[in-house]
Amino acid sequence: MSNVEKIEREVLALSSVELDAFRKWFIEFEAEVWDRQIEEAIQAGKLDALADQGVQSFHSGTCSPL
């Protein structure tokens, strides 16, 4: 049995209160992982081309207001 299968089994056994607490924890965990990934991408320059494109669109007046 894989770790994922073990976790699935454990999650299915949680009470509604425990499941709610797990959901809240997982949402925070997932947000932290996302933040780290974005920060690593920024540091590696992977978003530079998109940023440059946005700045060019702004200066040329071709971007849309938010």
mmCIF file of the N, C-alpha and C atoms, coordinates in Angstrom:
data_MODEL
# 
_entry.id   MODEL 
# 
loop_
_atom_site.group_PDB 
_atom_site.id 
_atom_site.type_symbol 
_atom_site.label_atom_id 
_atom_site.label_alt_id 
_atom_site.label_comp_id 
_atom_site.label_asym_id 
_atom_site.label_entity_id 
_atom_site.label_seq_id 
_atom_site.pdbx_PDB_ins_code 
_atom_site.Cartn_x 
_atom_site.Cartn_y 
_atom_site.Cartn_z 
_atom_site.occupancy 
_atom_site.B_iso_or_equiv 
_atom_site.pdbx_formal_charge 
_atom_site.auth_seq_id 
_atom_site.auth_comp_id 
_atom_site.auth_asym_id 
_atom_site.auth_atom_id 
_atom_site.pdbx_PDB_model_num 
ATOM 1   N N  . MET A 1 1  ? 0.845   -1.172 0.000   1.00 0.00 ? 1  MET A N  1 
ATOM 2   C CA . MET A 1 1  ? 0.000   0.000  0.000   1.00 0.00 ? 1  MET A CA 1 
ATOM 3   C C  . MET A 1 1  ? 0.896   1.243  0.000   1.00 0.00 ? 1  MET A C  1 
ATOM 4   N N  . SER A 1 2  ? 0.569   2.207  -0.857  1.00 0.00 ? 2  SER A N  1 
ATOM 5   C CA . SER A 1 2  ? 1.359   3.427  -0.959  1.00 0.00 ? 2  SER A CA 1 
ATOM 6   C C  . SER A 1 2  ? 1.033   4.384  0.191   1.00 0.00 ? 2  SER A C  1 
ATOM 7   N N  . ASN A 1 3  ? 1.887   5.350  0.377   1.00 0.00 ? 3  ASN A N  1 
ATOM 8   C CA . ASN A 1 3  ? 1.636   6.365  1.406   1.00 0.00 ? 3  ASN A CA 1 
ATOM 9   C C  . ASN A 1 3  ? 0.337   7.115  1.137   1.00 0.00 ? 3  ASN A C  1 
ATOM 10  N N  . VAL A 1 4  ? 0.067   7.406  -0.130  1.00 0.00 ? 4  VAL A N  1 
ATOM 11  C CA . VAL A 1 4  ? -1.164  8.111  -0.486  1.00 0.00 ? 4  VAL A CA 1 
ATOM 12  C C  . VAL A 1 4  ? -2.377  7.275  -0.097  1.00 0.00 ? 4  VAL A C  1 
ATOM 13  N N  . GLU A 1 5  ? -2.324  6.002  -0.360  1.00 0.00 ? 5  GLU A N  1 
ATOM 14  C CA . GLU A 1 5  ? -3.443  5.127  0.006   1.00 0.00 ? 5  GLU A CA 1 
ATOM 15  C C  . GLU A 1 5  ? -3.628  5.089  1.523   1.00 0.00 ? 5  GLU A C  1 
ATOM 16  N N  . LYS A 1 6  ? -2.532  5.074  2.263   1.00 0.00 ? 6  LYS A N  1 
ATOM 17  C CA . LYS A 1 6  ? -2.622  5.103  3.730   1.00 0.00 ? 6  LYS A CA 1 
ATOM 18  C C  . LYS A 1 6  ? -3.254  6.404  4.208   1.00 0.00 ? 6  LYS A C  1 
ATOM 19  N N  . ILE A 1 7  ? -2.837  7.509  3.613   1.00 0.00 ? 7  ILE A N  1 
ATOM 20  C CA . ILE A 1 7  ? -3.391  8.813  3.996   1.00 0.00 ? 7  ILE A CA 1 
ATOM 21  C C  . ILE A 1 7  ? -4.873  8.868  3.652   1.00 0.00 ? 7  ILE A C  1 
ATOM 22  N N  . GLU A 1 8  ? -5.235  8.381  2.473   1.00 0.00 ? 8  GLU A N  1 
ATOM 23  C CA . GLU A 1 8  ? -6.651  8.359  2.087   1.00 0.00 ? 8  GLU A CA 1 
ATOM 24  C C  . GLU A 1 8  ? -7.475  7.582  3.111   1.00 0.00 ? 8  GLU A C  1 
ATOM 25  N N  . ARG A 1 9  ? -6.970  6.436  3.518   1.00 0.00 ? 9  ARG A N  1 
ATOM 26  C CA . ARG A 1 9  ? -7.668  5.601  4.496   1.00 0.00 ? 9  ARG A CA 1 
ATOM 27  C C  . ARG A 1 9  ? -7.831  6.360  5.822   1.00 0.00 ? 9  ARG A C  1 
ATOM 28  N N  . GLU A 1 10 ? -6.768  7.032  6.244   1.00 0.00 ? 10 GLU A N  1 
ATOM 29  C CA . GLU A 1 10 ? -6.817  7.794  7.494   1.00 0.00 ? 10 GLU A CA 1 
ATOM 30  C C  . GLU A 1 10 ? -7.802  8.966  7.398   1.00 0.00 ? 10 GLU A C  1 
ATOM 31  N N  . VAL A 1 11 ? -7.801  9.656  6.265   1.00 0.00 ? 11 VAL A N  1 
ATOM 32  C CA . VAL A 1 11 ? -8.714  10.790 6.089   1.00 0.00 ? 11 VAL A CA 1 
ATOM 33  C C  . VAL A 1 11 ? -10.160 10.308 6.126   1.00 0.00 ? 11 VAL A C  1 
ATOM 34  N N  . LEU A 1 12 ? -10.421 9.182  5.501   1.00 0.00 ? 12 LEU A N  1 
ATOM 35  C CA . LEU A 1 12 ? -11.783 8.638  5.512   1.00 0.00 ? 12 LEU A CA 1 
ATOM 36  C C  . LEU A 1 12 ? -12.251 8.292  6.927   1.00 0.00 ? 12 LEU A C  1 
ATOM 37  N N  . ALA A 1 13 ? -11.322 8.021  7.813   1.00 0.00 ? 13 ALA A N  1 
ATOM 38  C CA . ALA A 1 13 ? -11.674 7.635  9.182   1.00 0.00 ? 13 ALA A CA 1 
ATOM 39  C C  . ALA A 1 13 ? -11.832 8.838  10.123  1.00 0.00 ? 13 ALA A C  1 
ATOM 40  N N  . LEU A 1 14 ? -11.544 10.045 9.646   1.00 0.00 ? 14 LEU A N  1 
ATOM 41  C CA . LEU A 1 14 ? -11.632 11.225 10.502  1.00 0.00 ? 14 LEU A CA 1 
ATOM 42  C C  . LEU A 1 14 ? -13.082 11.567 10.826  1.00 0.00 ? 14 LEU A C  1 
ATOM 43  N N  . SER A 1 15 ? -13.274 12.087 12.018  1.00 0.00 ? 15 SER A N  1 
ATOM 44  C CA . SER A 1 15 ? -14.600 12.612 12.376  1.00 0.00 ? 15 SER A CA 1 
ATOM 45  C C  . SER A 1 15 ? -14.805 13.929 11.637  1.00 0.00 ? 15 SER A C  1 
ATOM 46  N N  . SER A 1 16 ? -16.009 14.460 11.653  1.00 0.00 ? 16 SER A N  1 
ATOM 47  C CA . SER A 1 16 ? -16.270 15.720 10.947  1.00 0.00 ? 16 SER A CA 1 
ATOM 48  C C  . SER A 1 16 ? -15.450 16.867 11.542  1.00 0.00 ? 16 SER A C  1 
ATOM 49  N N  . VAL A 1 17 ? -15.251 16.867 12.842  1.00 0.00 ? 17 VAL A N  1 
ATOM 50  C CA . VAL A 1 17 ? -14.439 17.904 13.491  1.00 0.00 ? 17 VAL A CA 1 
ATOM 51  C C  . VAL A 1 17 ? -12.977 17.757 13.080  1.00 0.00 ? 17 VAL A C  1 
ATOM 52  N N  . GLU A 1 18 ? -12.486 16.538 13.077  1.00 0.00 ? 18 GLU A N  1 
ATOM 53  C CA . GLU A 1 18 ? -11.102 16.286 12.672  1.00 0.00 ? 18 GLU A CA 1 
ATOM 54  C C  . GLU A 1 18 ? -10.892 16.621 11.197  1.00 0.00 ? 18 GLU A C  1 
ATOM 55  N N  . LEU A 1 19 ? -11.888 16.282 10.368  1.00 0.00 ? 19 LEU A N  1 
ATOM 56  C CA . LEU A 1 19 ? -11.793 16.566 8.945   1.00 0.00 ? 19 LEU A CA 1 
ATOM 57  C C  . LEU A 1 19 ? -11.744 18.073 8.699   1.00 0.00 ? 19 LEU A C  1 
ATOM 58  N N  . ASP A 1 20 ? -12.535 18.828 9.432   1.00 0.00 ? 20 ASP A N  1 
ATOM 59  C CA . ASP A 1 20 ? -12.519 20.279 9.318   1.00 0.00 ? 20 ASP A CA 1 
ATOM 60  C C  . ASP A 1 20 ? -11.149 20.834 9.701   1.00 0.00 ? 20 ASP A C  1 
ATOM 61  N N  . ALA A 1 21 ? -10.577 20.339 10.785  1.00 0.00 ? 21 ALA A N  1 
ATOM 62  C CA . ALA A 1 21 ? -9.250  20.780 11.214  1.00 0.00 ? 21 ALA A CA 1 
ATOM 63  C C  . ALA A 1 21 ? -8.209  20.405 10.169  1.00 0.00 ? 21 ALA A C  1 
ATOM 64  N N  . PHE A 1 22 ? -8.315  19.228 9.598   1.00 0.00 ? 22 PHE A N  1 
ATOM 65  C CA . PHE A 1 22 ? -7.379  18.789 8.559   1.00 0.00 ? 22 PHE A CA 1 
ATOM 66  C C  . PHE A 1 22 ? -7.487  19.676 7.326   1.00 0.00 ? 22 PHE A C  1 
ATOM 67  N N  . ARG A 1 23 ? -8.713  19.988 6.914   1.00 0.00 ? 23 ARG A N  1 
ATOM 68  C CA . ARG A 1 23 ? -8.913  20.858 5.752   1.00 0.00 ? 23 ARG A CA 1 
ATOM 69  C C  . ARG A 1 23 ? -8.241  22.206 5.965   1.00 0.00 ? 23 ARG A C  1 
ATOM 70  N N  . LYS A 1 24 ? -8.462  22.786 7.134   1.00 0.00 ? 24 LYS A N  1 
ATOM 71  C CA . LYS A 1 24 ? -7.848  24.087 7.433   1.00 0.00 ? 24 LYS A CA 1 
ATOM 72  C C  . LYS A 1 24 ? -6.329  23.983 7.388   1.00 0.00 ? 24 LYS A C  1 
ATOM 73  N N  . TRP A 1 25 ? -5.773  22.931 7.980   1.00 0.00 ? 25 TRP A N  1 
ATOM 74  C CA . TRP A 1 25 ? -4.326  22.744 7.958   1.00 0.00 ? 25 TRP A CA 1 
ATOM 75  C C  . TRP A 1 25 ? -3.830  22.587 6.526   1.00 0.00 ? 25 TRP A C  1 
ATOM 76  N N  . PHE A 1 26 ? -4.530  21.776 5.734   1.00 0.00 ? 26 PHE A N  1 
ATOM 77  C CA . PHE A 1 26 ? -4.068  21.497 4.383   1.00 0.00 ? 26 PHE A CA 1 
ATOM 78  C C  . PHE A 1 26 ? -4.123  22.741 3.503   1.00 0.00 ? 26 PHE A C  1 
ATOM 79  N N  . ILE A 1 27 ? -5.137  23.557 3.661   1.00 0.00 ? 27 ILE A N  1 
ATOM 80  C CA . ILE A 1 27 ? -5.234  24.801 2.897   1.00 0.00 ? 27 ILE A CA 1 
ATOM 81  C C  . ILE A 1 27 ? -4.035  25.692 3.202   1.00 0.00 ? 27 ILE A C  1 
ATOM 82  N N  . GLU A 1 28 ? -3.682  25.822 4.470   1.00 0.00 ? 28 GLU A N  1 
ATOM 83  C CA . GLU A 1 28 ? -2.516  26.621 4.857   1.00 0.00 ? 28 GLU A CA 1 
ATOM 84  C C  . GLU A 1 28 ? -1.225  25.996 4.322   1.00 0.00 ? 28 GLU A C  1 
ATOM 85  N N  . PHE A 1 29 ? -1.113  24.687 4.416   1.00 0.00 ? 29 PHE A N  1 
ATOM 86  C CA . PHE A 1 29 ? 0.052   23.973 3.910   1.00 0.00 ? 29 PHE A CA 1 
ATOM 87  C C  . PHE A 1 29 ? 0.217   24.204 2.414   1.00 0.00 ? 29 PHE A C  1 
ATOM 88  N N  . GLU A 1 30 ? -0.869  24.050 1.683   1.00 0.00 ? 30 GLU A N  1 
ATOM 89  C CA . GLU A 1 30 ? -0.831  24.205 0.232   1.00 0.00 ? 30 GLU A CA 1 
ATOM 90  C C  . GLU A 1 30 ? -0.460  25.639 -0.161  1.00 0.00 ? 30 GLU A C  1 
ATOM 91  N N  . ALA A 1 31 ? -0.966  26.625 0.579   1.00 0.00 ? 31 ALA A N  1 
ATOM 92  C CA . ALA A 1 31 ? -0.622  28.019 0.305   1.00 0.00 ? 31 ALA A CA 1 
ATOM 93  C C  . ALA A 1 31 ? 0.863   28.271 0.535   1.00 0.00 ? 31 ALA A C  1 
ATOM 94  N N  . GLU A 1 32 ? 1.421   27.686 1.586   1.00 0.00 ? 32 GLU A N  1 
ATOM 95  C CA . GLU A 1 32 ? 2.850   27.851 1.857   1.00 0.00 ? 32 GLU A CA 1 
ATOM 96  C C  . GLU A 1 32 ? 3.702   27.208 0.762   1.00 0.00 ? 32 GLU A C  1 
ATOM 97  N N  . VAL A 1 33 ? 3.293   26.046 0.289   1.00 0.00 ? 33 VAL A N  1 
ATOM 98  C CA . VAL A 1 33 ? 4.018   25.378 -0.797  1.00 0.00 ? 33 VAL A CA 1 
ATOM 99  C C  . VAL A 1 33 ? 3.970   26.249 -2.046  1.00 0.00 ? 33 VAL A C  1 
ATOM 100 N N  . TRP A 1 34 ? 2.796   26.780 -2.357  1.00 0.00 ? 34 TRP A N  1 
ATOM 101 C CA . TRP A 1 34 ? 2.628   27.648 -3.524  1.00 0.00 ? 34 TRP A CA 1 
ATOM 102 C C  . TRP A 1 34 ? 3.528   28.881 -3.406  1.00 0.00 ? 34 TRP A C  1 
ATOM 103 N N  . ASP A 1 35 ? 3.528   29.505 -2.226  1.00 0.00 ? 35 ASP A N  1 
ATOM 104 C CA . ASP A 1 35 ? 4.372   30.680 -2.011  1.00 0.00 ? 35 ASP A CA 1 
ATOM 105 C C  . ASP A 1 35 ? 5.845   30.361 -2.246  1.00 0.00 ? 35 ASP A C  1 
ATOM 106 N N  . ARG A 1 36 ? 6.297   29.217 -1.745  1.00 0.00 ? 36 ARG A N  1 
ATOM 107 C CA . ARG A 1 36 ? 7.702   28.819 -1.946  1.00 0.00 ? 36 ARG A CA 1 
ATOM 108 C C  . ARG A 1 36 ? 7.997   28.601 -3.432  1.00 0.00 ? 36 ARG A C  1 
ATOM 109 N N  . GLN A 1 37 ? 7.066   27.962 -4.139  1.00 0.00 ? 37 GLN A N  1 
ATOM 110 C CA . GLN A 1 37 ? 7.275   27.707 -5.560  1.00 0.00 ? 37 GLN A CA 1 
ATOM 111 C C  . GLN A 1 37 ? 7.360   29.014 -6.345  1.00 0.00 ? 37 GLN A C  1 
ATOM 112 N N  . ILE A 1 38 ? 6.476   29.944 -6.038  1.00 0.00 ? 38 ILE A N  1 
ATOM 113 C CA . ILE A 1 38 ? 6.502   31.242 -6.722  1.00 0.00 ? 38 ILE A CA 1 
ATOM 114 C C  . ILE A 1 38 ? 7.800   31.973 -6.416  1.00 0.00 ? 38 ILE A C  1 
ATOM 115 N N  . GLU A 1 39 ? 8.211   31.977 -5.147  1.00 0.00 ? 39 GLU A N  1 
ATOM 116 C CA . GLU A 1 39 ? 9.453   32.642 -4.766  1.00 0.00 ? 39 GLU A CA 1 
ATOM 117 C C  . GLU A 1 39 ? 10.652  32.026 -5.481  1.00 0.00 ? 39 GLU A C  1 
ATOM 118 N N  . GLU A 1 40 ? 10.683  30.708 -5.575  1.00 0.00 ? 40 GLU A N  1 
ATOM 119 C CA . GLU A 1 40 ? 11.778  30.038 -6.284  1.00 0.00 ? 40 GLU A CA 1 
ATOM 120 C C  . GLU A 1 40 ? 11.765  30.392 -7.772  1.00 0.00 ? 40 GLU A C  1 
ATOM 121 N N  . ALA A 1 41 ? 10.579  30.467 -8.362  1.00 0.00 ? 41 ALA A N  1 
ATOM 122 C CA . ALA A 1 41 ? 10.467  30.830 -9.773  1.00 0.00 ? 41 ALA A CA 1 
ATOM 123 C C  . ALA A 1 41 ? 10.939  32.265 -9.994  1.00 0.00 ? 41 ALA A C  1 
ATOM 124 N N  . ILE A 1 42 ? 10.585  33.155 -9.081  1.00 0.00 ? 42 ILE A N  1 
ATOM 125 C CA . ILE A 1 42 ? 11.028  34.547 -9.187  1.00 0.00 ? 42 ILE A CA 1 
ATOM 126 C C  . ILE A 1 42 ? 12.546  34.620 -9.085  1.00 0.00 ? 42 ILE A C  1 
ATOM 127 N N  . GLN A 1 43 ? 13.093  33.947 -8.082  1.00 0.00 ? 43 GLN A N  1 
ATOM 128 C CA . GLN A 1 43 ? 14.541  33.969 -7.881  1.00 0.00 ? 43 GLN A CA 1 
ATOM 129 C C  . GLN A 1 43 ? 15.290  33.387 -9.082  1.00 0.00 ? 43 GLN A C  1 
ATOM 130 N N  . ALA A 1 44 ? 14.708  32.395 -9.732  1.00 0.00 ? 44 ALA A N  1 
ATOM 131 C CA . ALA A 1 44 ? 15.341  31.757 -10.881 1.00 0.00 ? 44 ALA A CA 1 
ATOM 132 C C  . ALA A 1 44 ? 15.124  32.536 -12.178 1.00 0.00 ? 44 ALA A C  1 
ATOM 133 N N  . GLY A 1 45 ? 14.342  33.620 -12.112 1.00 0.00 ? 45 GLY A N  1 
ATOM 134 C CA . GLY A 1 45 ? 14.094  34.435 -13.298 1.00 0.00 ? 45 GLY A CA 1 
ATOM 135 C C  . GLY A 1 45 ? 13.053  33.864 -14.238 1.00 0.00 ? 45 GLY A C  1 
ATOM 136 N N  . LYS A 1 46 ? 12.305  32.870 -13.786 1.00 0.00 ? 46 LYS A N  1 
ATOM 137 C CA . LYS A 1 46 ? 11.337  32.214 -14.667 1.00 0.00 ? 46 LYS A CA 1 
ATOM 138 C C  . LYS A 1 46 ? 10.133  33.094 -14.999 1.00 0.00 ? 46 LYS A C  1 
ATOM 139 N N  . LEU A 1 47 ? 9.920   34.158 -14.231 1.00 0.00 ? 47 LEU A N  1 
ATOM 140 C CA . LEU A 1 47 ? 8.774   35.034 -14.484 1.00 0.00 ? 47 LEU A CA 1 
ATOM 141 C C  . LEU A 1 47 ? 9.190   36.355 -15.116 1.00 0.00 ? 47 LEU A C  1 
ATOM 142 N N  . ASP A 1 48 ? 10.478  36.518 -15.380 1.00 0.00 ? 48 ASP A N  1 
ATOM 143 C CA . ASP A 1 48 ? 10.986  37.775 -15.929 1.00 0.00 ? 48 ASP A CA 1 
ATOM 144 C C  . ASP A 1 48 ? 10.326  38.136 -17.255 1.00 0.00 ? 48 ASP A C  1 
ATOM 145 N N  . ALA A 1 49 ? 10.168  37.171 -18.144 1.00 0.00 ? 49 ALA A N  1 
ATOM 146 C CA . ALA A 1 49 ? 9.578   37.445 -19.456 1.00 0.00 ? 49 ALA A CA 1 
ATOM 147 C C  . ALA A 1 49 ? 8.130   37.916 -19.309 1.00 0.00 ? 49 ALA A C  1 
ATOM 148 N N  . LEU A 1 50 ? 7.383   37.311 -18.404 1.00 0.00 ? 50 LEU A N  1 
ATOM 149 C CA . LEU A 1 50 ? 5.999   37.741 -18.182 1.00 0.00 ? 50 LEU A CA 1 
ATOM 150 C C  . LEU A 1 50 ? 5.946   39.141 -17.591 1.00 0.00 ? 50 LEU A C  1 
ATOM 151 N N  . ALA A 1 51 ? 6.843   39.424 -16.656 1.00 0.00 ? 51 ALA A N  1 
ATOM 152 C CA . ALA A 1 51 ? 6.898   40.757 -16.061 1.00 0.00 ? 51 ALA A CA 1 
ATOM 153 C C  . ALA A 1 51 ? 7.250   41.794 -17.119 1.00 0.00 ? 51 ALA A C  1 
ATOM 154 N N  . ASP A 1 52 ? 8.225   41.486 -17.958 1.00 0.00 ? 52 ASP A N  1 
ATOM 155 C CA . ASP A 1 52 ? 8.613   42.403 -19.030 1.00 0.00 ? 52 ASP A CA 1 
ATOM 156 C C  . ASP A 1 52 ? 7.449   42.656 -19.980 1.00 0.00 ? 52 ASP A C  1 
ATOM 157 N N  . GLN A 1 53 ? 6.731   41.611 -20.298 1.00 0.00 ? 53 GLN A N  1 
ATOM 158 C CA . GLN A 1 53 ? 5.574   41.738 -21.195 1.00 0.00 ? 53 GLN A CA 1 
ATOM 159 C C  . GLN A 1 53 ? 4.511   42.641 -20.558 1.00 0.00 ? 53 GLN A C  1 
ATOM 160 N N  . GLY A 1 54 ? 4.279   42.478 -19.269 1.00 0.00 ? 54 GLY A N  1 
ATOM 161 C CA . GLY A 1 54 ? 3.307   43.315 -18.580 1.00 0.00 ? 54 GLY A CA 1 
ATOM 162 C C  . GLY A 1 54 ? 3.712   44.772 -18.562 1.00 0.00 ? 54 GLY A C  1 
ATOM 163 N N  . VAL A 1 55 ? 4.982   45.034 -18.300 1.00 0.00 ? 55 VAL A N  1 
ATOM 164 C CA . VAL A 1 55 ? 5.484   46.412 -18.290 1.00 0.00 ? 55 VAL A CA 1 
ATOM 165 C C  . VAL A 1 55 ? 5.365   47.024 -19.689 1.00 0.00 ? 55 VAL A C  1 
ATOM 166 N N  . GLN A 1 56 ? 5.722   46.263 -20.710 1.00 0.00 ? 56 GLN A N  1 
ATOM 167 C CA . GLN A 1 56 ? 5.610   46.765 -22.086 1.00 0.00 ? 56 GLN A CA 1 
ATOM 168 C C  . GLN A 1 56 ? 4.153   47.069 -22.442 1.00 0.00 ? 56 GLN A C  1 
ATOM 169 N N  . SER A 1 57 ? 3.247   46.183 -22.038 1.00 0.00 ? 57 SER A N  1 
ATOM 170 C CA . SER A 1 57 ? 1.828   46.413 -22.317 1.00 0.00 ? 57 SER A CA 1 
ATOM 171 C C  . SER A 1 57 ? 1.341   47.659 -21.602 1.00 0.00 ? 57 SER A C  1 
ATOM 172 N N  . PHE A 1 58 ? 1.788   47.861 -20.382 1.00 0.00 ? 58 PHE A N  1 
ATOM 173 C CA . PHE A 1 58 ? 1.385   49.051 -19.626 1.00 0.00 ? 58 PHE A CA 1 
ATOM 174 C C  . PHE A 1 58 ? 1.875   50.322 -20.325 1.00 0.00 ? 58 PHE A C  1 
ATOM 175 N N  . HIS A 1 59 ? 3.147   50.340 -20.695 1.00 0.00 ? 59 HIS A N  1 
ATOM 176 C CA . HIS A 1 59 ? 3.725   51.530 -21.312 1.00 0.00 ? 59 HIS A CA 1 
ATOM 177 C C  . HIS A 1 59 ? 3.153   51.809 -22.701 1.00 0.00 ? 59 HIS A C  1 
ATOM 178 N N  . SER A 1 60 ? 2.747   50.771 -23.397 1.00 0.00 ? 60 SER A N  1 
ATOM 179 C CA . SER A 1 60 ? 2.177   50.970 -24.738 1.00 0.00 ? 60 SER A CA 1 
ATOM 180 C C  . SER A 1 60 ? 0.677   51.245 -24.679 1.00 0.00 ? 60 SER A C  1 
ATOM 181 N N  . GLY A 1 61 ? 0.084   51.132 -23.500 1.00 0.00 ? 61 GLY A N  1 
ATOM 182 C CA . GLY A 1 61 ? -1.334  51.393 -23.347 1.00 0.00 ? 61 GLY A CA 1 
ATOM 183 C C  . GLY A 1 61 ? -2.230  50.264 -23.829 1.00 0.00 ? 61 GLY A C  1 
ATOM 184 N N  . THR A 1 62 ? -1.675  49.071 -23.980 1.00 0.00 ? 62 THR A N  1 
ATOM 185 C CA . THR A 1 62 ? -2.480  47.951 -24.484 1.00 0.00 ? 62 THR A CA 1 
ATOM 186 C C  . THR A 1 62 ? -3.002  47.049 -23.387 1.00 0.00 ? 62 THR A C  1 
ATOM 187 N N  . CYS A 1 63 ? -2.766  47.407 -22.136 1.00 0.00 ? 63 CYS A N  1 
ATOM 188 C CA . CYS A 1 63 ? -3.282  46.560 -21.051 1.00 0.00 ? 63 CYS A CA 1 
ATOM 189 C C  . CYS A 1 63 ? -4.659  47.046 -20.639 1.00 0.00 ? 63 CYS A C  1 
ATOM 190 N N  . SER A 1 64 ? -5.408  46.180 -19.995 1.00 0.00 ? 64 SER A N  1 
ATOM 191 C CA . SER A 1 64 ? -6.765  46.499 -19.550 1.00 0.00 ? 64 SER A CA 1 
ATOM 192 C C  . SER A 1 64 ? -6.745  46.843 -18.075 1.00 0.00 ? 64 SER A C  1 
ATOM 193 N N  . PRO A 1 65 ? -7.593  47.767 -17.646 1.00 0.00 ? 65 PRO A N  1 
ATOM 194 C CA . PRO A 1 65 ? -7.675  48.054 -16.208 1.00 0.00 ? 65 PRO A CA 1 
ATOM 195 C C  . PRO A 1 65 ? -8.232  46.854 -15.458 1.00 0.00 ? 65 PRO A C  1 
ATOM 196 N N  . LEU A 1 66 ? -7.815  46.709 -14.222 1.00 0.00 ? 66 LEU A N  1 
ATOM 197 C CA . LEU A 1 66 ? -8.300  45.595 -13.413 1.00 0.00 ? 66 LEU A CA 1 
ATOM 198 C C  . LEU A 1 66 ? -9.692  45.853 -12.905 1.00 0.00 ? 66 LEU A C  1 
# 
